[in-house]
Amino acid sequence: MAHVEFELPASVFSALRKAPEEFVQEMRIAAAIHWYSQEMISQGKAAEIAGLPRAQFLAELYRCKVPALQVTLEELRQDAQSE
């Protein structure tokens, strides 16, 4: 597994009232949600990046008001018609 390091001032953690470990977990989730919402990665990959089971990642999407499906109504209609 790759390891990435960030240098942040200690004041960041106190301002957010987060322990460094909690901050890192929230960063992973935030990045995964962002990349998923931009359609850069799949739901499964996003859950992996976030370090969460897929069901828990879906709960995070709901909490952040990000649609879990990246398919438009028109795309669903087209798929239904082509079958």
PyMOL commands that place a pseudoatom at each C-alpha (Angstrom):
pseudoatom trace, name=CA, resn=MET, resi=1, chain=A, elem=C, hetatm=0, pos=[0.000, 0.000, 0.000]
pseudoatom trace, name=CA, resn=ALA, resi=2, chain=A, elem=C, hetatm=0, pos=[1.269, 3.468, -0.848]
pseudoatom trace, name=CA, resn=HIS, resi=3, chain=A, elem=C, hetatm=0, pos=[1.845, 5.987, 1.901]
pseudoatom trace, name=CA, resn=VAL, resi=4, chain=A, elem=C, hetatm=0, pos=[1.180, 9.735, 1.484]
pseudoatom trace, name=CA, resn=GLU, resi=5, chain=A, elem=C, hetatm=0, pos=[2.236, 12.406, 3.953]
pseudoatom trace, name=CA, resn=PHE, resi=6, chain=A, elem=C, hetatm=0, pos=[0.850, 15.908, 4.429]
pseudoatom trace, name=CA, resn=GLU, resi=7, chain=A, elem=C, hetatm=0, pos=[2.409, 18.565, 6.593]
pseudoatom trace, name=CA, resn=LEU, resi=8, chain=A, elem=C, hetatm=0, pos=[-0.245, 20.662, 8.296]
pseudoatom trace, name=CA, resn=PRO, resi=9, chain=A, elem=C, hetatm=0, pos=[0.027, 23.175, 11.110]
pseudoatom trace, name=CA, resn=ALA, resi=10, chain=A, elem=C, hetatm=0, pos=[-1.177, 21.835, 14.460]
pseudoatom trace, name=CA, resn=SER, resi=11, chain=A, elem=C, hetatm=0, pos=[-3.697, 24.673, 14.551]
pseudoatom trace, name=CA, resn=VAL, resi=12, chain=A, elem=C, hetatm=0, pos=[-5.679, 22.920, 11.796]
pseudoatom trace, name=CA, resn=PHE, resi=13, chain=A, elem=C, hetatm=0, pos=[-6.575, 20.081, 14.135]
pseudoatom trace, name=CA, resn=SER, resi=14, chain=A, elem=C, hetatm=0, pos=[-7.526, 22.322, 17.013]
pseudoatom trace, name=CA, resn=ALA, resi=15, chain=A, elem=C, hetatm=0, pos=[-9.582, 24.613, 14.747]
pseudoatom trace, name=CA, resn=LEU, resi=16, chain=A, elem=C, hetatm=0, pos=[-11.545, 21.621, 13.474]
pseudoatom trace, name=CA, resn=ARG, resi=17, chain=A, elem=C, hetatm=0, pos=[-11.542, 19.933, 16.892]
pseudoatom trace, name=CA, resn=LYS, resi=18, chain=A, elem=C, hetatm=0, pos=[-10.305, 16.737, 15.290]
pseudoatom trace, name=CA, resn=ALA, resi=19, chain=A, elem=C, hetatm=0, pos=[-7.543, 14.331, 16.162]
pseudoatom trace, name=CA, resn=PRO, resi=20, chain=A, elem=C, hetatm=0, pos=[-5.086, 13.785, 13.280]
pseudoatom trace, name=CA, resn=GLU, resi=21, chain=A, elem=C, hetatm=0, pos=[-6.425, 10.252, 12.686]
pseudoatom trace, name=CA, resn=GLU, resi=22, chain=A, elem=C, hetatm=0, pos=[-10.014, 11.512, 12.512]
pseudoatom trace, name=CA, resn=PHE, resi=23, chain=A, elem=C, hetatm=0, pos=[-8.941, 14.309, 10.157]
pseudoatom trace, name=CA, resn=VAL, resi=24, chain=A, elem=C, hetatm=0, pos=[-7.248, 11.812, 7.822]
pseudoatom trace, name=CA, resn=GLN, resi=25, chain=A, elem=C, hetatm=0, pos=[-10.353, 9.607, 7.712]
pseudoatom trace, name=CA, resn=GLU, resi=26, chain=A, elem=C, hetatm=0, pos=[-12.547, 12.610, 6.907]
pseudoatom trace, name=CA, resn=MET, resi=27, chain=A, elem=C, hetatm=0, pos=[-10.130, 13.683, 4.167]
pseudoatom trace, name=CA, resn=ARG, resi=28, chain=A, elem=C, hetatm=0, pos=[-10.297, 10.218, 2.599]
pseudoatom trace, name=CA, resn=ILE, resi=29, chain=A, elem=C, hetatm=0, pos=[-14.090, 10.274, 2.640]
pseudoatom trace, name=CA, resn=ALA, resi=30, chain=A, elem=C, hetatm=0, pos=[-14.256, 13.835, 1.288]
pseudoatom trace, name=CA, resn=ALA, resi=31, chain=A, elem=C, hetatm=0, pos=[-11.843, 13.034, -1.553]
pseudoatom trace, name=CA, resn=ALA, resi=32, chain=A, elem=C, hetatm=0, pos=[-13.721, 9.859, -2.447]
pseudoatom trace, name=CA, resn=ILE, resi=33, chain=A, elem=C, hetatm=0, pos=[-17.064, 11.678, -2.476]
pseudoatom trace, name=CA, resn=HIS, resi=34, chain=A, elem=C, hetatm=0, pos=[-15.631, 14.486, -4.600]
pseudoatom trace, name=CA, resn=TRP, resi=35, chain=A, elem=C, hetatm=0, pos=[-14.058, 12.162, -7.182]
pseudoatom trace, name=CA, resn=TYR, resi=36, chain=A, elem=C, hetatm=0, pos=[-17.206, 10.018, -7.276]
pseudoatom trace, name=CA, resn=SER, resi=37, chain=A, elem=C, hetatm=0, pos=[-19.469, 13.042, -7.758]
pseudoatom trace, name=CA, resn=GLN, resi=38, chain=A, elem=C, hetatm=0, pos=[-17.209, 14.197, -10.616]
pseudoatom trace, name=CA, resn=GLU, resi=39, chain=A, elem=C, hetatm=0, pos=[-17.648, 10.732, -12.197]
pseudoatom trace, name=CA, resn=MET, resi=40, chain=A, elem=C, hetatm=0, pos=[-13.914, 10.123, -12.050]
pseudoatom trace, name=CA, resn=ILE, resi=41, chain=A, elem=C, hetatm=0, pos=[-14.196, 6.834, -10.116]
pseudoatom trace, name=CA, resn=SER, resi=42, chain=A, elem=C, hetatm=0, pos=[-16.746, 4.105, -9.517]
pseudoatom trace, name=CA, resn=GLN, resi=43, chain=A, elem=C, hetatm=0, pos=[-18.731, 3.662, -6.334]
pseudoatom trace, name=CA, resn=GLY, resi=44, chain=A, elem=C, hetatm=0, pos=[-16.665, 0.601, -5.411]
pseudoatom trace, name=CA, resn=LYS, resi=45, chain=A, elem=C, hetatm=0, pos=[-13.367, 2.443, -5.910]
pseudoatom trace, name=CA, resn=ALA, resi=46, chain=A, elem=C, hetatm=0, pos=[-14.681, 5.431, -3.957]
pseudoatom trace, name=CA, resn=ALA, resi=47, chain=A, elem=C, hetatm=0, pos=[-15.606, 3.171, -1.037]
pseudoatom trace, name=CA, resn=GLU, resi=48, chain=A, elem=C, hetatm=0, pos=[-12.113, 1.657, -1.186]
pseudoatom trace, name=CA, resn=ILE, resi=49, chain=A, elem=C, hetatm=0, pos=[-10.461, 5.098, -1.157]
pseudoatom trace, name=CA, resn=ALA, resi=50, chain=A, elem=C, hetatm=0, pos=[-12.683, 6.173, 1.739]
pseudoatom trace, name=CA, resn=GLY, resi=51, chain=A, elem=C, hetatm=0, pos=[-11.732, 3.019, 3.631]
pseudoatom trace, name=CA, resn=LEU, resi=52, chain=A, elem=C, hetatm=0, pos=[-15.404, 2.108, 4.087]
pseudoatom trace, name=CA, resn=PRO, resi=53, chain=A, elem=C, hetatm=0, pos=[-17.659, -0.780, 3.151]
pseudoatom trace, name=CA, resn=ARG, resi=54, chain=A, elem=C, hetatm=0, pos=[-19.783, 0.156, 0.150]
pseudoatom trace, name=CA, resn=ALA, resi=55, chain=A, elem=C, hetatm=0, pos=[-22.999, 0.384, 2.211]
pseudoatom trace, name=CA, resn=GLN, resi=56, chain=A, elem=C, hetatm=0, pos=[-21.343, 2.833, 4.590]
pseudoatom trace, name=CA, resn=PHE, resi=57, chain=A, elem=C, hetatm=0, pos=[-20.013, 4.870, 1.665]
pseudoatom trace, name=CA, resn=LEU, resi=58, chain=A, elem=C, hetatm=0, pos=[-23.580, 5.086, 0.320]
pseudoatom trace, name=CA, resn=ALA, resi=59, chain=A, elem=C, hetatm=0, pos=[-24.647, 6.412, 3.728]
pseudoatom trace, name=CA, resn=GLU, resi=60, chain=A, elem=C, hetatm=0, pos=[-21.915, 9.074, 3.480]
pseudoatom trace, name=CA, resn=LEU, resi=61, chain=A, elem=C, hetatm=0, pos=[-23.160, 10.064, 0.017]
pseudoatom trace, name=CA, resn=TYR, resi=62, chain=A, elem=C, hetatm=0, pos=[-26.658, 10.454, 1.450]
pseudoatom trace, name=CA, resn=ARG, resi=63, chain=A, elem=C, hetatm=0, pos=[-25.348, 12.488, 4.400]
pseudoatom trace, name=CA, resn=CYS, resi=64, chain=A, elem=C, hetatm=0, pos=[-23.551, 14.832, 1.989]
pseudoatom trace, name=CA, resn=LYS, resi=65, chain=A, elem=C, hetatm=0, pos=[-26.566, 15.010, -0.352]
pseudoatom trace, name=CA, resn=VAL, resi=66, chain=A, elem=C, hetatm=0, pos=[-24.639, 13.495, -3.265]
pseudoatom trace, name=CA, resn=PRO, resi=67, chain=A, elem=C, hetatm=0, pos=[-26.701, 11.276, -5.587]
pseudoatom trace, name=CA, resn=ALA, resi=68, chain=A, elem=C, hetatm=0, pos=[-25.694, 7.621, -5.362]
pseudoatom trace, name=CA, resn=LEU, resi=69, chain=A, elem=C, hetatm=0, pos=[-26.600, 7.009, -9.004]
pseudoatom trace, name=CA, resn=GLN, resi=70, chain=A, elem=C, hetatm=0, pos=[-24.597, 8.661, -11.723]
pseudoatom trace, name=CA, resn=VAL, resi=71, chain=A, elem=C, hetatm=0, pos=[-27.155, 7.943, -14.408]
pseudoatom trace, name=CA, resn=THR, resi=72, chain=A, elem=C, hetatm=0, pos=[-29.585, 10.496, -15.777]
pseudoatom trace, name=CA, resn=LEU, resi=73, chain=A, elem=C, hetatm=0, pos=[-33.266, 9.746, -16.321]
pseudoatom trace, name=CA, resn=GLU, resi=74, chain=A, elem=C, hetatm=0, pos=[-32.701, 10.008, -20.061]
pseudoatom trace, name=CA, resn=GLU, resi=75, chain=A, elem=C, hetatm=0, pos=[-29.890, 7.430, -19.924]
pseudoatom trace, name=CA, resn=LEU, resi=76, chain=A, elem=C, hetatm=0, pos=[-32.172, 5.066, -18.003]
pseudoatom trace, name=CA, resn=ARG, resi=77, chain=A, elem=C, hetatm=0, pos=[-34.888, 5.519, -20.638]
pseudoatom trace, name=CA, resn=GLN, resi=78, chain=A, elem=C, hetatm=0, pos=[-32.440, 4.825, -23.453]
pseudoatom trace, name=CA, resn=ASP, resi=79, chain=A, elem=C, hetatm=0, pos=[-31.181, 1.681, -21.705]
pseudoatom trace, name=CA, resn=ALA, resi=80, chain=A, elem=C, hetatm=0, pos=[-34.743, 0.463, -21.155]
pseudoatom trace, name=CA, resn=GLN, resi=81, chain=A, elem=C, hetatm=0, pos=[-35.636, 1.044, -24.812]
pseudoatom trace, name=CA, resn=SER, resi=82, chain=A, elem=C, hetatm=0, pos=[-32.552, -0.748, -26.123]
pseudoatom trace, name=CA, resn=GLU, resi=83, chain=A, elem=C, hetatm=0, pos=[-33.334, -3.944, -24.223]
for i in range(1, 83): cmd.bond("trace and resi %d" % i, "trace and resi %d" % (i + 1))
show_as sticks, trace
zoom trace
